[in-house]
Amino acid sequence: MSESPHPHPPAAPAGPPPRKVGEIMETEVMAVPPDMPVADLLTLLVNKPYKALPVVDAERRVLGMVTDGDLLRAPGLGLRLNVLEAIEQQGESGFAAIVDAVRAGGKTVRDVMGVRPQATIGPDAAIADAARLMVQQGVKRLPVVDAQGRLLGILGRLDILKAAGHVTPVPGPEPVGPPPSAAHTLGDVMLRDVPVVTPDTDVEQVVDTLVGSQGARRVVVIAGPRDRRVLGMITAADLVRRSAAPARGRLVQALMRQLQYLGAGFGAPLVPESLELDACAGDVMTAPATTAPADLPLAGAIHLMVTHGVKALPVVDAQGQLVGLVTRRRVLQALAQPAAPPTAPAPAAPPGDSSC
């Protein structure tokens, strides 16, 4: 008898290959040289959709990245971009004075930029690998480089979230501090320690809450101590934009003092001991806040964040009460987790075995 030409069943057709970084990266990328004054850098970053720029040499080889976080942490600098944007949008002299003070300090991009040699990626890498690298390196953006380290594009956290429906986690080392394994819903990944205020909380206390929450970038406004319905959100930029003009100068100085937006290089800020601002949290909050239920799948959370252009979602229970907060970073951590290995079926019991 002749041998069958197909002794084994044909292999199942392979699924679509994993999407690659080069397919979703931004290719029109502004880069800066290391000797650029920080004062000039501010004008490139303020009121722009990007908050970080690659630093390159004359051959476009990537030396590092300069980010809003670098500007905040730099000794004697301590600038947060969203607050500077709010100041600049008011059309007053405060922003120009800050830029002039930065220019007088003489700092360049080289002085403040972050250098992470491992925080670059190639265009042929899988998107899931890029997500994992962002989490491991603690960055929001990755320069995409060729084999010689020359800049090809930039990949941001939001780019990965938009492509998340096509991302398949692959085995690899676990990121630092990941959400629980097999996270599927917001309840699995949410942060439970959420800074909150009520609508009648005065602005000075809102500032203190921002500071006392280990540098939290937002507070959630709830209806009351026993009613945790979410009414709105407040960031430092909201405080600046929405305070009345007579009080705005004092508020800006207070933010810069308490959150160290201005460092010692600018001299002692002139801030009264008490702000005595005639405003409350309800006057300055962004409302309504986009909230999400704890049982919402991660894909639904990504859709909400992208559609509404928000970086964080207050998480509520079935009664609409605040139970947690989810940020883009937390969702990215969940996406970056390695796939769980398949569970082997339990061996069948031998015939006649009636053990329980």
VODOPA-66277 format. One record per residue (C-alpha): residue number from 1; x, y, z; residue in one letter. Coordinates in nm, 3 decimals, padded with zeros to 5 digits, m for minus. Example, Ala and Ser with C-alpha at 12.3 -4.5 7.8 and 13.67 -1.06 7.14 Angstrom:
+-----+---------+---------+---------+---------+
! num !      c1 !      c2 !      c3 ! residuo !
+-----+---------+---------+---------+---------+
!   1 !  01.230 ! m00.450 !  00.780 !       A !
!   2 !  01.367 ! m00.106 !  00.714 !       S !
+-----+---------+---------+---------+---------+
# end
This chain:
+-----+---------+---------+---------+---------+
! num !      c1 !      c2 !      c3 ! residuo !
+-----+---------+---------+---------+---------+
!   1 !  00.000 !  00.000 !  00.000 !       M !
!   2 !  00.143 !  00.333 ! m00.097 !       S !
!   3 !  00.221 !  00.586 !  00.176 !       E !
!   4 ! m00.031 !  00.865 !  00.211 !       S !
!   5 !  00.104 !  01.190 !  00.066 !       P !
!   6 ! m00.032 !  01.366 !  00.378 !       H !
!   7 !  00.071 !  01.154 !  00.679 !       P !
!   8 !  00.002 !  01.449 !  00.913 !       H !
!   9 ! m00.292 !  01.689 !  00.913 !       P !
!  10 ! m00.210 !  02.021 !  00.749 !       P !
!  11 ! m00.099 !  02.295 !  00.988 !       A !
!  12 ! m00.362 !  02.546 !  01.087 !       A !
!  13 ! m00.322 !  02.873 !  00.901 !       P !
!  14 ! m00.112 !  03.116 !  01.098 !       A !
!  15 ! m00.282 !  03.426 !  01.237 !       G !
!  16 ! m00.177 !  03.774 !  01.135 !       P !
!  17 !  00.178 !  03.855 !  01.242 !       P !
!  18 !  00.216 !  04.084 !  01.543 !       P !
!  19 !  00.208 !  04.450 !  01.451 !       R !
!  20 !  00.542 !  04.625 !  01.455 !       K !
!  21 !  00.659 !  04.953 !  01.600 !       V !
!  22 !  00.731 !  05.095 !  01.255 !       G !
!  23 !  00.364 !  05.063 !  01.162 !       E !
!  24 !  00.237 !  05.299 !  01.432 !       I !
!  25 !  00.528 !  05.529 !  01.518 !       M !
!  26 !  00.523 !  05.901 !  01.443 !       E !
!  27 !  00.772 !  05.977 !  01.168 !       T !
!  28 !  00.753 !  06.358 !  01.167 !       E !
!  29 !  00.962 !  06.413 !  01.478 !       V !
!  30 !  01.118 !  06.733 !  01.604 !       M !
!  31 !  01.455 !  06.674 !  01.769 !       A !
!  32 !  01.687 !  06.913 !  01.952 !       V !
!  33 !  02.064 !  06.938 !  01.992 !       P !
!  34 !  02.224 !  06.900 !  02.335 !       P !
!  35 !  02.358 !  07.257 !  02.340 !       D !
!  36 !  02.014 !  07.421 !  02.297 !       M !
!  37 !  01.932 !  07.661 !  02.585 !       P !
!  38 !  01.652 !  07.533 !  02.807 !       V !
!  39 !  01.478 !  07.867 !  02.763 !       A !
!  40 !  01.445 !  07.796 !  02.390 !       D !
!  41 !  01.331 !  07.443 !  02.465 !       L !
!  42 !  01.038 !  07.578 !  02.668 !       L !
!  43 !  00.898 !  07.759 !  02.365 !       T !
!  44 !  00.907 !  07.429 !  02.172 !       L !
!  45 !  00.723 !  07.234 !  02.442 !       L !
!  46 !  00.467 !  07.475 !  02.586 !       V !
!  47 !  00.118 !  07.438 !  02.437 !       N !
!  48 !  00.227 !  07.153 !  02.212 !       K !
!  49 !  00.072 !  06.803 !  02.204 !       P !
!  50 !  00.413 !  06.652 !  02.285 !       Y !
!  51 !  00.590 !  06.691 !  02.619 !       K !
!  52 !  00.922 !  06.532 !  02.526 !       A !
!  53 !  01.175 !  06.560 !  02.248 !       L !
!  54 !  01.463 !  06.337 !  02.137 !       P !
!  55 !  01.811 !  06.482 !  02.177 !       V !
!  56 !  02.035 !  06.404 !  01.879 !       V !
!  57 !  02.387 !  06.475 !  01.758 !       D !
!  58 !  02.482 !  06.613 !  01.417 !       A !
!  59 !  02.427 !  06.270 !  01.255 !       E !
!  60 !  02.080 !  06.232 !  01.414 !       R !
!  61 !  02.205 !  05.965 !  01.654 !       R !
!  62 !  01.989 !  05.963 !  01.966 !       V !
!  63 !  02.170 !  06.079 !  02.281 !       L !
!  64 !  01.866 !  06.078 !  02.509 !       G !
!  65 !  01.528 !  06.241 !  02.564 !       M !
!  66 !  01.433 !  06.565 !  02.735 !       V !
!  67 !  01.091 !  06.548 !  02.899 !       T !
!  68 !  00.860 !  06.751 !  03.118 !       D !
!  69 !  00.972 !  06.526 !  03.404 !       G !
!  70 !  01.336 !  06.621 !  03.342 !       D !
!  71 !  01.244 !  06.989 !  03.365 !       L !
!  72 !  01.063 !  06.927 !  03.693 !       L !
!  73 !  01.347 !  06.730 !  03.852 !       R !
!  74 !  01.641 !  06.943 !  03.738 !       A !
!  75 !  01.815 !  07.113 !  04.036 !       P !
!  76 !  01.751 !  07.486 !  04.039 !       G !
!  77 !  01.488 !  07.457 !  03.766 !       L !
!  78 !  01.177 !  07.266 !  03.873 !       G !
!  79 !  00.935 !  07.362 !  03.595 !       L !
!  80 !  00.608 !  07.181 !  03.525 !       R !
!  81 !  00.488 !  07.237 !  03.171 !       L !
!  82 !  00.114 !  07.222 !  03.228 !       N !
!  83 !  00.139 !  07.502 !  03.483 !       V !
!  84 !  00.358 !  07.708 !  03.249 !       L !
!  85 !  00.102 !  07.655 !  02.973 !       E !
!  86 ! m00.175 !  07.780 !  03.198 !       A !
!  87 !  00.032 !  08.088 !  03.285 !       I !
!  88 !  00.113 !  08.156 !  02.920 !       E !
!  89 ! m00.250 !  08.121 !  02.814 !       Q !
!  90 ! m00.353 !  08.398 !  03.054 !       Q !
!  91 ! m00.161 !  08.645 !  02.838 !       G !
!  92 !  00.016 !  08.799 !  03.134 !       E !
!  93 !  00.383 !  08.872 !  03.198 !       S !
!  94 !  00.448 !  08.575 !  03.424 !       G !
!  95 !  00.550 !  08.334 !  03.150 !       F !
!  96 !  00.800 !  08.576 !  02.989 !       A !
!  97 !  00.953 !  08.642 !  03.331 !       A !
!  98 !  01.003 !  08.270 !  03.391 !       I !
!  99 !  01.163 !  08.221 !  03.048 !       V !
! 100 !  01.396 !  08.516 !  03.111 !       D !
! 101 !  01.495 !  08.371 !  03.448 !       A !
! 102 !  01.565 !  08.032 !  03.291 !       V !
! 103 !  01.776 !  08.195 !  03.019 !       R !
! 104 !  01.977 !  08.382 !  03.281 !       A !
! 105 !  02.050 !  08.051 !  03.452 !       G !
! 106 !  02.238 !  07.937 !  03.140 !       G !
! 107 !  02.122 !  07.573 !  03.146 !       K !
! 108 !  02.123 !  07.372 !  02.824 !       T !
! 109 !  01.939 !  07.059 !  02.716 !       V !
! 110 !  02.251 !  06.857 !  02.799 !       R !
! 111 !  02.224 !  06.971 !  03.162 !       D !
! 112 !  01.870 !  06.845 !  03.211 !       V !
! 113 !  01.805 !  06.563 !  02.962 !       M !
! 114 !  01.755 !  06.206 !  03.069 !       G !
! 115 !  01.997 !  05.947 !  02.933 !       V !
! 116 !  01.861 !  05.592 !  02.922 !       R !
! 117 !  02.066 !  05.387 !  02.675 !       P !
! 118 !  01.813 !  05.102 !  02.682 !       Q !
! 119 !  01.510 !  05.325 !  02.621 !       A !
! 120 !  01.517 !  05.307 !  02.242 !       T !
! 121 !  01.362 !  05.052 !  02.011 !       I !
! 122 !  01.386 !  04.940 !  01.650 !       G !
! 123 !  01.107 !  04.969 !  01.392 !       P !
! 124 !  01.076 !  04.589 !  01.356 !       D !
! 125 !  01.010 !  04.526 !  01.726 !       A !
! 126 !  00.666 !  04.402 !  01.830 !       A !
! 127 !  00.435 !  04.659 !  01.987 !       I !
! 128 !  00.397 !  04.439 !  02.295 !       A !
! 129 !  00.775 !  04.451 !  02.344 !       D !
! 130 !  00.763 !  04.830 !  02.319 !       A !
! 131 !  00.492 !  04.843 !  02.587 !       A !
! 132 !  00.699 !  04.624 !  02.816 !       R !
! 133 !  01.011 !  04.836 !  02.759 !       L !
! 134 !  00.821 !  05.155 !  02.845 !       M !
! 135 !  00.710 !  05.004 !  03.174 !       V !
! 136 !  01.054 !  04.865 !  03.260 !       Q !
! 137 !  01.232 !  05.191 !  03.180 !       Q !
! 138 !  00.963 !  05.413 !  03.333 !       G !
! 139 !  00.918 !  05.627 !  03.020 !       V !
! 140 !  00.618 !  05.750 !  02.820 !       K !
! 141 !  00.792 !  05.767 !  02.482 !       R !
! 142 !  01.054 !  05.566 !  02.298 !       L !
! 143 !  01.276 !  05.697 !  02.019 !       P !
! 144 !  01.269 !  05.453 !  01.727 !       V !
! 145 !  01.617 !  05.411 !  01.582 !       V !
! 146 !  01.796 !  05.224 !  01.304 !       D !
! 147 !  02.090 !  04.988 !  01.352 !       A !
! 148 !  02.327 !  05.287 !  01.384 !       Q !
! 149 !  02.113 !  05.455 !  01.650 !       G !
! 150 !  01.983 !  05.725 !  01.416 !       R !
! 151 !  01.638 !  05.864 !  01.480 !       L !
! 152 !  01.358 !  05.723 !  01.263 !       L !
! 153 !  01.051 !  05.812 !  01.465 !       G !
! 154 !  00.891 !  05.829 !  01.807 !       I !
! 155 !  00.649 !  05.594 !  01.980 !       L !
! 156 !  00.427 !  05.724 !  02.259 !       G !
! 157 !  00.214 !  05.557 !  02.522 !       R !
! 158 ! m00.101 !  05.680 !  02.349 !       L !
! 159 !  00.012 !  05.524 !  02.019 !       D !
! 160 !  00.030 !  05.187 !  02.192 !       I !
! 161 ! m00.307 !  05.229 !  02.362 !       L !
! 162 ! m00.470 !  05.316 !  02.029 !       K !
! 163 ! m00.322 !  05.000 !  01.880 !       A !
! 164 ! m00.403 !  04.790 !  02.185 !       A !
! 165 ! m00.668 !  04.590 !  02.006 !       G !
! 166 ! m00.388 !  04.444 !  01.794 !       H !
! 167 ! m00.137 !  04.387 !  02.074 !       V !
! 168 ! m00.077 !  04.033 !  02.191 !       T !
! 169 !  00.142 !  04.003 !  02.502 !       P !
! 170 !  00.442 !  03.776 !  02.454 !       V !
! 171 !  00.644 !  03.589 !  02.718 !       P !
! 172 !  00.919 !  03.789 !  02.882 !       G !
! 173 !  01.041 !  03.931 !  03.213 !       P !
! 174 !  00.771 !  04.091 !  03.422 !       E !
! 175 !  00.780 !  04.472 !  03.463 !       P !
! 176 !  00.844 !  04.629 !  03.799 !       V !
! 177 !  00.529 !  04.657 !  04.010 !       G !
! 178 !  00.281 !  04.513 !  03.758 !       P !
! 179 ! m00.092 !  04.490 !  03.812 !       P !
! 180 ! m00.220 !  04.149 !  03.922 !       P !
! 181 ! m00.166 !  03.875 !  03.666 !       S !
! 182 ! m00.451 !  03.809 !  03.425 !       A !
! 183 ! m00.587 !  04.163 !  03.473 !       A !
! 184 ! m00.893 !  04.217 !  03.256 !       H !
! 185 ! m01.103 !  04.495 !  03.410 !       T !
! 186 ! m01.047 !  04.833 !  03.571 !       L !
! 187 ! m01.117 !  04.678 !  03.910 !       G !
! 188 ! m00.814 !  04.455 !  03.856 !       D !
! 189 ! m00.570 !  04.739 !  03.788 !       V !
! 190 ! m00.710 !  05.051 !  03.956 !       M !
! 191 ! m00.526 !  05.248 !  04.222 !       L !
! 192 ! m00.730 !  05.256 !  04.541 !       R !
! 193 ! m00.555 !  05.540 !  04.729 !       D !
! 194 ! m00.712 !  05.838 !  04.551 !       V !
! 195 ! m00.665 !  06.199 !  04.674 !       P !
! 196 ! m01.009 !  06.359 !  04.709 !       V !
! 197 ! m01.166 !  06.692 !  04.803 !       V !
! 198 ! m01.523 !  06.816 !  04.822 !       T !
! 199 ! m01.672 !  07.109 !  04.624 !       P !
! 200 ! m01.647 !  07.344 !  04.923 !       D !
! 201 ! m01.279 !  07.267 !  04.991 !       T !
! 202 ! m01.087 !  07.594 !  04.965 !       D !
! 203 ! m00.820 !  07.631 !  04.699 !       V !
! 204 ! m00.538 !  07.646 !  04.954 !       E !
! 205 ! m00.639 !  07.303 !  05.083 !       Q !
! 206 ! m00.661 !  07.173 !  04.726 !       V !
! 207 ! m00.299 !  07.279 !  04.676 !       V !
! 208 ! m00.203 !  07.105 !  05.000 !       D !
! 209 ! m00.381 !  06.788 !  04.885 !       T !
! 210 ! m00.190 !  06.789 !  04.556 !       L !
! 211 !  00.136 !  06.827 !  04.746 !       V !
! 212 !  00.053 !  06.578 !  05.020 !       G !
! 213 ! m00.031 !  06.304 !  04.772 !       S !
! 214 !  00.334 !  06.245 !  04.679 !       Q !
! 215 !  00.322 !  06.462 !  04.371 !       G !
! 216 ! m00.020 !  06.351 !  04.245 !       A !
! 217 ! m00.112 !  06.540 !  03.931 !       R !
! 218 ! m00.485 !  06.543 !  04.001 !       R !
! 219 ! m00.742 !  06.525 !  04.277 !       V !
! 220 ! m01.095 !  06.393 !  04.243 !       V !
! 221 ! m01.384 !  06.608 !  04.363 !       V !
! 222 ! m01.652 !  06.402 !  04.538 !       I !
! 223 ! m01.992 !  06.511 !  04.667 !       A !
! 224 ! m01.906 !  06.475 !  05.035 !       G !
! 225 ! m01.729 !  06.272 !  05.303 !       P !
! 226 ! m02.004 !  06.009 !  05.302 !       R !
! 227 ! m02.114 !  06.052 !  04.941 !       D !
! 228 ! m01.831 !  05.961 !  04.707 !       R !
! 229 ! m02.012 !  06.042 !  04.383 !       R !
! 230 ! m01.758 !  06.193 !  04.141 !       V !
! 231 ! m01.831 !  06.554 !  04.050 !       L !
! 232 ! m01.509 !  06.655 !  03.876 !       G !
! 233 ! m01.130 !  06.654 !  03.861 !       M !
! 234 ! m00.868 !  06.919 !  03.941 !       I !
! 235 ! m00.511 !  06.950 !  03.816 !       T !
! 236 ! m00.259 !  07.220 !  03.897 !       A !
! 237 ! m00.325 !  07.371 !  03.555 !       A !
! 238 ! m00.698 !  07.391 !  03.632 !       D !
! 239 ! m00.616 !  07.595 !  03.943 !       L !
! 240 ! m00.422 !  07.849 !  03.741 !       V !
! 241 ! m00.667 !  07.876 !  03.451 !       R !
! 242 ! m00.981 !  07.918 !  03.655 !       R !
! 243 ! m00.879 !  08.136 !  03.945 !       S !
! 244 ! m00.988 !  08.498 !  03.929 !       A !
! 245 ! m00.724 !  08.736 !  03.796 !       A !
! 246 ! m00.660 !  08.925 !  04.125 !       P !
! 247 ! m00.574 !  08.602 !  04.303 !       A !
! 248 ! m00.402 !  08.423 !  04.017 !       R !
! 249 ! m00.058 !  08.567 !  04.080 !       G !
! 250 ! m00.057 !  08.455 !  04.443 !       R !
! 251 ! m00.186 !  08.111 !  04.345 !       L !
! 252 !  00.082 !  08.062 !  04.080 !       V !
! 253 !  00.351 !  08.159 !  04.329 !       Q !
! 254 !  00.205 !  07.922 !  04.587 !       A !
! 255 !  00.203 !  07.634 !  04.340 !       L !
! 256 !  00.559 !  07.708 !  04.245 !       M !
! 257 !  00.666 !  07.719 !  04.607 !       R !
! 258 !  00.479 !  07.416 !  04.738 !       Q !
! 259 !  00.524 !  07.189 !  04.436 !       L !
! 260 !  00.874 !  07.321 !  04.365 !       Q !
! 261 !  00.793 !  07.433 !  04.013 !       Y !
! 262 !  01.060 !  07.700 !  04.065 !       L !
! 263 !  01.387 !  07.603 !  04.224 !       G !
! 264 !  01.635 !  07.789 !  04.438 !       A !
! 265 !  01.796 !  07.942 !  04.129 !       G !
! 266 !  01.505 !  08.186 !  04.102 !       F !
! 267 !  01.541 !  08.329 !  04.449 !       G !
! 268 !  01.298 !  08.316 !  04.740 !       A !
! 269 !  00.938 !  08.337 !  04.611 !       P !
! 270 !  00.727 !  08.613 !  04.760 !       L !
! 271 !  00.429 !  08.421 !  04.892 !       V !
! 272 !  00.211 !  08.517 !  05.187 !       P !
! 273 !  00.169 !  08.262 !  05.464 !       E !
! 274 ! m00.199 !  08.230 !  05.377 !       S !
! 275 ! m00.339 !  08.251 !  05.026 !       L !
! 276 ! m00.682 !  08.375 !  05.136 !       E !
! 277 ! m00.822 !  08.300 !  04.792 !       L !
! 278 ! m01.195 !  08.346 !  04.744 !       D !
! 279 ! m01.242 !  08.018 !  04.555 !       A !
! 280 ! m01.330 !  07.658 !  04.628 !       C !
! 281 ! m01.272 !  07.327 !  04.454 !       A !
! 282 ! m01.613 !  07.350 !  04.289 !       G !
! 283 ! m01.508 !  07.677 !  04.121 !       D !
! 284 ! m01.197 !  07.540 !  03.954 !       V !
! 285 ! m01.272 !  07.173 !  03.884 !       M !
! 286 ! m01.320 !  07.023 !  03.539 !       T !
! 287 ! m01.672 !  06.883 !  03.532 !       A !
! 288 ! m01.823 !  06.647 !  03.462 !       P !
! 289 ! m01.541 !  06.396 !  03.494 !       A !
! 290 ! m01.532 !  06.094 !  03.265 !       T !
! 291 ! m01.583 !  05.796 !  03.493 !       T !
! 292 ! m01.590 !  05.422 !  03.432 !       A !
! 293 ! m01.732 !  05.119 !  03.615 !       P !
! 294 ! m01.499 !  04.880 !  03.791 !       A !
! 295 ! m01.609 !  04.589 !  03.571 !       D !
! 296 ! m01.527 !  04.769 !  03.246 !       L !
! 297 ! m01.278 !  04.565 !  03.036 !       P !
! 298 ! m00.943 !  04.730 !  02.967 !       L !
! 299 ! m01.031 !  04.768 !  02.599 !       A !
! 300 ! m01.331 !  04.980 !  02.700 !       G !
! 301 ! m01.113 !  05.196 !  02.924 !       A !
! 302 ! m00.869 !  05.256 !  02.639 !       I !
! 303 ! m01.160 !  05.361 !  02.416 !       H !
! 304 ! m01.281 !  05.609 !  02.678 !       L !
! 305 ! m00.935 !  05.758 !  02.732 !       M !
! 306 ! m00.870 !  05.800 !  02.361 !       V !
! 307 ! m01.220 !  05.927 !  02.276 !       T !
! 308 ! m01.234 !  06.181 !  02.558 !       H !
! 309 ! m00.864 !  06.271 !  02.553 !       G !
! 310 ! m00.814 !  06.201 !  02.924 !       V !
! 311 ! m00.516 !  06.051 !  03.104 !       K !
! 312 ! m00.702 !  05.915 !  03.405 !       A !
! 313 ! m01.043 !  05.766 !  03.480 !       L !
! 314 ! m01.209 !  05.771 !  03.822 !       P !
! 315 ! m01.351 !  05.421 !  03.879 !       V !
! 316 ! m01.696 !  05.390 !  04.035 !       V !
! 317 ! m01.904 !  05.107 !  04.174 !       D !
! 318 ! m02.263 !  05.014 !  04.080 !       A !
! 319 ! m02.392 !  05.301 !  04.297 !       Q !
! 320 ! m02.163 !  05.554 !  04.128 !       G !
! 321 ! m01.935 !  05.584 !  04.433 !       Q !
! 322 ! m01.562 !  05.641 !  04.380 !       L !
! 323 ! m01.358 !  05.326 !  04.443 !       V !
! 324 ! m01.034 !  05.390 !  04.254 !       G !
! 325 ! m00.844 !  05.562 !  03.975 !       L !
! 326 ! m00.688 !  05.426 !  03.657 !       V !
! 327 ! m00.418 !  05.609 !  03.461 !       T !
! 328 ! m00.274 !  05.549 !  03.116 !       R !
! 329 !  00.041 !  05.420 !  03.280 !       R !
! 330 ! m00.152 !  05.161 !  03.476 !       R !
! 331 ! m00.330 !  05.036 !  03.163 !       V !
! 332 !  00.001 !  05.017 !  02.980 !       L !
! 333 !  00.142 !  04.809 !  03.265 !       Q !
! 334 ! m00.142 !  04.564 !  03.220 !       A !
! 335 ! m00.083 !  04.543 !  02.845 !       L !
! 336 !  00.287 !  04.486 !  02.902 !       A !
! 337 !  00.238 !  04.179 !  03.118 !       Q !
! 338 !  00.361 !  03.854 !  02.963 !       P !
! 339 !  00.101 !  03.611 !  02.843 !       A !
! 340 !  00.012 !  03.345 !  03.097 !       A !
! 341 !  00.134 !  02.998 !  02.995 !       P !
! 342 ! m00.145 !  02.758 !  02.899 !       P !
! 343 ! m00.265 !  02.534 !  03.178 !       T !
! 344 ! m00.210 !  02.164 !  03.111 !       A !
! 345 ! m00.524 !  01.950 !  03.150 !       P !
! 346 ! m00.533 !  01.730 !  03.459 !       A !
! 347 ! m00.444 !  01.364 !  03.384 !       P !
! 348 ! m00.742 !  01.131 !  03.357 !       A !
! 349 ! m00.798 !  00.902 !  03.651 !       A !
! 350 ! m00.717 !  00.537 !  03.579 !       P !
! 351 ! m01.014 !  00.304 !  03.536 !       P !
! 352 ! m01.158 !  00.186 !  03.861 !       G !
! 353 ! m01.007 !  00.474 !  04.066 !       D !
! 354 ! m01.289 !  00.613 !  04.279 !       S !
! 355 ! m01.081 !  00.841 !  04.498 !       S !
! 356 ! m01.231 !  01.182 !  04.579 !       C !
+-----+---------+---------+---------+---------+
# end
